[in-house]
């Protein structure tokens, strides 16, 4: 099984969240799940189709997802549309405001792809805290453990 982590970070906040998500998905108690981290600008349809689940990270830019994550969806959407339905995903957002704009921007795209959320999005507003990072680790563990157990 493979988890694809796709994210973009310009200032480092989303990068710290990505590292926590990867740590959770790579937890030593989870067997048989490979974690592949690819920058949003570099991810390809082949990366998406080769994965069994997805963890998506973005800063909230002007009340929207990052341009890099939008580029990811523009690049993979139609090639993956009929090949990845039903696969699990998780979303994490580093937000200067409340994060709802970024979440609302991503949701119709993952819905169109037929992906299923494994948990509510992790949205980190204000100072990035240990609680935010722990929530990211838990998101990564949830998706990877669910794949390991065949839940998703």
Secondary structure, 3 states (H helix, E strand, C coil): CEEEEEECCCCCHHHHHHHHHHHHHCCCCCCCCEEEEEECCCCCHHHHHCCCEEEEEEECECCECCHHHHHHHHHHHHHHCCCCCCCEEEEEEEECCCCHHHHHHHHHHHHHHCCEECCCCEEEECCCCHHHHHHHHHHHHHHHHHHHHCCC
